[in-house]
Amino acid sequence: MAKNVDYLIIGQGLAGSLLSWELIKHGCSTHLVDNQQENASHIAAGLINPITGMRLVKHIDIDILLPCARQTYRELSEFFKQDFYIEKPMLRILRNEIELRKFQQRIQENAYLNYLQTELKTAPDSINAPLGMIQQKQTGYLLTHSLLTCLKNFLQEKQSYQVTQFDYQDLQINKDIRWRDITANKIIFCEGYQAIANPWFKYLPFQLAKGEILTLTTKQTLAPELLLYGQWLIPLNKHQFRTGATFDNINLNTNPSVQGKNTLLNALKQIVPALHSATVDKHQANIRPTTLDKMPFIGLHPDYENLAIFNGFGAKGSLQIPYYSKCFVHHLLRQKPITPKVNSQRYNNHKNML
């Protein structure tokens, strides 16, 4: 049965799902196509951490991105009558003198005071942290799998969701877009790492990275805080937690590996020795759609104005996607300019060299 929509969206990760939600809020009709294979969003920790890296650097746009993410997830929680974003303080173990000195510097900077407790914490006996710990504020994590399930059901109820393998050869590009029995004004690709095979956007410099995550159960009673120690630990309840994630830009597959599992378990054992006997419940792996310059790809194709991309959020999707989905919708509906640093057309010269 033929169907005409405003936007055909490919991929039901966090990017495609939240973009669909935002477009529908603005009265647009959408049709989302997904192959229903597990993607990076499904297994992602959804961690939101304003200050990262050995140098304790505050995300440059955190004061814009974080309020928008909170508001979006609150709105979705109210709509679906369940919580998706869990706010928890994060304890960060100082691993060397460089991090300690950087912490002492950061607490003298006003821009960091909303995100860092100023006093150094002594670690409990159960945690191996001779230099102590610091507490980061305004941190939390998104229950991505639960949110994606709710949004999928929402789209299915609207008859705006289809499970199938999208074949690029089936796409007809004229004044409008035609795919099978769907006609659309625009098609937006939100395919995650699979975009490297997209014939129209594969010129963009993705820099993919495989990540592995473990879910474990322990007889120990877990502290409620998030823990950061080079890896992260998220307590799901008093006895179950997740830890991750590895970073591998060579073995780009979605298969859990013994090496990845051992990397995570060894890091955990060094920091919290009592958890060495925890039982692994689940071991997951997927590929992050990271980019060369660490900024997402958002915008229209330089030659086909009815082809667009919304992708490349990497490990910061839960923080960035709510804000940039609003920005992109404003661009699509009101021609509001896309910020140059995330506009996919920043790489047009690269395309012309191919």
N, C-alpha and C positions, 0 to 999 in steps of 0.2 A: 504494500500500500504506500503510495507516494506521500512524502512529508516535506513540508517547507519550513525551515527554521532560520533564525537569525545567525546562530553560531553552531558549527559542528566542532566538537572538542574531542581530541584524541588523547586518551590516557586518564585513568582515574586515581592518580596519586594525589598527594596533598595539593599540588599546583592546579591540576585539572578540576578537582573537586571544589576548592575554594573559589576558583575563577567562575565555575558554573553557578555556585551559590550567589556570588556577587552580581552576575549578569541577570539571574532570575529575579533578584531583589529589585533590579532596575527595570523590570518588565520585559526583558528579552526572552525569546524562546531559544532553547538549547537542545542539542542531542549529543550525548556523550558516548563514545565508543571505547571499550576497554577489552583487552585480551584476557583479563582476570588472572593473569599470572602475578605471583607475589612480587611487588616492587619495593624499592628502597623505602618509600613512605610507610608501607605496611609493617616493616620491622624496625623502623627508626625509633630511637629513644625519645625523639621530640624534645630534646633538652634545650632550654633557653638559659643562656649564661651570658650576661652583659660584658664580663671581663674575661679575656682568654689569653693563652700563651704565656711563655716564661716571663715576658716583660709586663704582664698584667695590663694589657691594653684594652681600653673601653671601646666597644664597637662604635664606629664613628657616627652611626645614625640611630643609636639605641634609644635616644630620647624621643624619637619619632616612631620607630618600629615597635617598641615594647608596648606603649599605650594602645596602639592600634591592634596588636595581637591580642592583648587582654580583652579589649572591647569586642573583638570578633568572636573569640572563644566564649565569652560571657553570653553574647547574643545567641550563639549556637547551642549553648547549654540550656538557655531559657527555652529555646524552640524545641529541642529534643528531650528536655526534662532529665538531663543527666550531665554530670561534670565531665569535662574533657581536659581542662588545664589545671594541673595540680601545682600550686605554689608552695615551695619549700626552700628554706635556707640551704646554702651549700657550704660545706666545710672543705677548704682546699689545703692539702698538705704541702708545706714548703719543702721542696726537694733539694735545694742548694742555697748557698749564700747569695747568689745573684737574685733569686726570687725574694729572699728576705730583704735585701737592700731595696729592691724595686717596690716591695710592699711599703717599706718605710717612706719611700719617696711619694708613692701614690696617695697615702693618707694625708699628705700636706697639700694635695691638689683638691680644690673645691668640687671640680667636675666628677670626682670619684667618690665623694662622701655618701651619695645616695646608693652606692653599690657595694661599699666595703665597710665592715665594722672596723673601727680604728684600733682596737686592742688585739694583741696576739693571744691566741688560745693555746693552752697546754693540752696535748693530746692525752686521752685516757690510756690506761695500760694496754688495752686491747688493740691500739693502733700504733704502728711503728712510725713515729714522726718526731725525731729528735730536735728538729728546728721549730716545731710547733705547727699550728694550723691558723688559718685566717677564715673568717666567715664572710662569704659573699652574699649580698642581699639582692632581692628582686629576681631570684632564680626560680626555676620550676621545670616541669616537663608536660608535654602534651600526650594524651592517650590517643595516638594517631590511628591505631587500628580500629578502636571504637568509633572515632569520629568518621573515618572513611566508610565504615559499615553503615552508620546512620545516614550519611549523605548518599550512599549508593541506594539504600532503600527509598529515600526521599525522591531521587531521580527516577527510580523504577515506578513508583506510584504515579509520577507525572508522565510515565511512558516516554521518558527522555534518556533512557539508558539501554545500551545494547552490548551484549557480550559477543565479540567476534575478533578474529585477527584482522587488523586493518592492513590492506594491501595497497601500497602507493599507486600501483598500476590501475586501480579501479577509480582513481580520482580524475575527474574531468574539470579542467580549469578554463572557464570562459568569462563572461561578464559576472556570472555567479559561480558557485561551486556545486558540483554534482558528484555524489558518491552513492553508488547503488541506487536506491529509490529515495535518497535524501537530497534535497536542494537547500543550499545555505548561502547566506551573504558572504560569510567568511568561515574558514577553517582555522582552528588554533591548535597547534601541536604542543602537547604537554606530556611527552613520552618518556621523560627521564633519560636514562643513559641510552635508550634505543634510538635517540635522535641522531646518533652518529651514522645511522644507515638512511636517514631521511634525505632523499635526493635534492630537496630544496634548501635544507639548513645544515647539511653535513660539513659545509665549509667553516662553520663556526668552531673555534678552538676549544672544544671540550677537553677536559683533563680528568678522565674518570678515575675513580678510586674504589676499590672493593673494601667493604667493612664487614666485620663479623661481631656478633653479639651473643652473649650467653644469658639464659635465665636459670637461676639456681635456687635451691631450697636448703636452708640450714636449720640446725636445732638451736643455734644461738639466737638470742633476741637481738634484732637489728636496731641500731639507733635510727631515729626518724629522718635525719638530715641526708641530703645528697652528699656524696663524697667524691672529691676530685683529687687524683694522684698521678696524673699522666694518662690514666684511664678514668672512667667514671663509674660510680655505683649508685643505682637508684633503688631504694627500698620500696617494694610494692605493698608489702604488709610487714608484720613483725618477723616473718621467717622466709619470705621469698624476695629475691632481688634480681635486677638485671645489671650486667656489667659489659663494658665495651669502650670504645670500638677500635678494632684494628684499622690500619690504613695501608693498603697495598695497591700500588698503581701498576703492577706488573702482571699479576695473576687475575685478569679481569674476567672472573666467572662468578656464578652465584652458588657455588658449592661450598658448604662449610668444610674447613680444613683442620687437620690435626695440629698443624703449626699455629693457626689462628687461635684455636682452643687453648693450646699450651701457653701462648703469649699472654692471654687474658688471665688464665689461672695462676701463672707464675707471678704476674704483677700483683694480683689479688693477695697471694700468699705472703709476699714480701711486706705488704702494707698492713693487712689484717690477718695474721697467722691463724687465728682461731677459725677462719672461714675455709681453711684448706680442705676440710672434710665435707664441704657443701656438695650436694648432689646436683648434677647438671640436668635440668628438666628439658631444656630446649637450646639448640645451637643453630643460629640463623646467619645467613650471609646474603648480601646483595651489593649492587654497584651504585655509588653515589654519582649523580650527574654534576660533578664539579667542573669548573671552568679555569682557563688559563690565568685570567686576571682576578679570579675569586668573586666575580660579580655575575649576576644572572643575565640571561638573554631574553629580552622582552621587546616585542615590536613586530612590525610588518616586514615581509620579504622585500628586498630592494626592487625587484622586477615584477612581483605579483602582489598587488595591494590587498587581495582577498586571501592571502596566506599569511599566517602569523605564528609566532612562537612565544611560549611562556614557560621557561625551563631554566635549568642551570643553577638551582638554589643550593645544591650540595648539602652540607650538614646543617645549614642555617635556615632550612625551609620553614620550620615552625615559627621562627621569629620573623622572617622576611615576607612570606607569601601573603599574609593578610593585608599588609600595607600595599604591596605591589599589585595585588589583584584589584584593589580599589583604584590605584593609579592607572592601571591598564584599561579598566572599564571606563574611566573618565576620558582616556585617550580615544577609545573606540567610539564612545557615544557623543563626546563633546570636543574632540580633537585637541584635548589638553596635551601639551608636549610631554614626551617620555624623558625622564632624567637621562642625560647623555651617558653617564657611567654604566647604566643598565640597558640602554637602547641597543638592541641587537645589530642595528645598522652601524655601530661603531667599527664593525669589522668588514664593511663593504669593500675596502681596498684589498683585504685578504681574499675575498671572493673573486675579485677581478684578476688576481694573480694565478688562479687555478686553471 
